[in-house]
Amino acid sequence: MPKRISKNPSDINQAAFQMVQRSVSEPEIAKSDISRIMSEMGRKGGKIGGKKRLETMTPEQRSQIALKAAQSRWGKTKKKPAKQRRSSGEK
């Protein structure tokens, strides 16, 4: 009967070699995992950054930024929907 190849070798030298190989090789990380981790890091930094920014600003600066944001939000004009033309047979 042929010997099975196991993940845990019985020879101490082979076990040491596999351990070194695992420790030096770079882990396989999927791009989706990297993207998820980076977005979490960015979100965390963004939350901290906003609070620190508000602490360093004067009330006048905060007021100006809020005014600019409100004008940007509410200053947009809405386009009216185009009127539908009636065909010549309808009234």
N, C-alpha and C positions, 0 to 999 in steps of 0.2 A: 504494500500500500504506500503511495507517495506521501511525503511529509506535507503538512499544511503550512502555508506561509502566514505567520501571525504578525499583528502589528507590534507586539511586544516580544522582541527576540530574547532567546534564552542566553545568548552569549553577551557578556558584559560589554565587550568592545563594540558590538553592533548596536547595543542599547545606547552607549555613550555617543556613538557616531550619529544616530538618529536624533538624539537630544540636541546635539550641537547644530545639526541641520535645521531643526525646527526653530531654534533660538536665533539663528542668523538669517533665515529666510523672512521675507516680508509677507505679512498676512494679506490674503486676498480680500479686498474690500470692494463692494459693488458701488458703481457710480451713484445709484439711488441713495445708498447709505451715506456717502460723502455729502451729497446734496442736502439730505435731511439734517445731518450734523451741522453743516455750515449755516443753514438757515436758522437753526436753533441758536447758534452762537451769535449770529447777527441780530436776531430778535432780542436776545438778552442784553447785548451791548446797546441796542437802540433804546431800550427801556431805561437803562441807567443813564445814557447820554442826555435824554430829554430832561430828566430830573436835575442833573448837574447843570445843564444849560439854564434852566429856570432859576437856579440858586444864584448864578452869577449875573443875571440880568437885572437891570433896574426896572421899576414899575412902568416907566415911560417906554422902555424898549418892549416890554411885554405887551403894552397897550398898542403900540405901533404894529407889532406882529399880528395881534388879534384882529386889528382893523383891516390889515392887508388880507388876512385869511377870509374875513367876512365879505370884503369886496370881491375877492376872487370867487367865492362860492355863490353869492347872491347877485353878482353883477352880470352873470351870463344871461344872454337873451335866448329865449326859447323860440324855435322856429315854428311858425304856424303850419298846420297841415295844409297841403295844396287842396284847393276846392276841386271837387270832381265835376267834370262837365257832363251835362245830360245829353243823351243822344237826341237827335232831332225828333224822334217819335214819342219821347216821354215829356211829361209836363211836371 
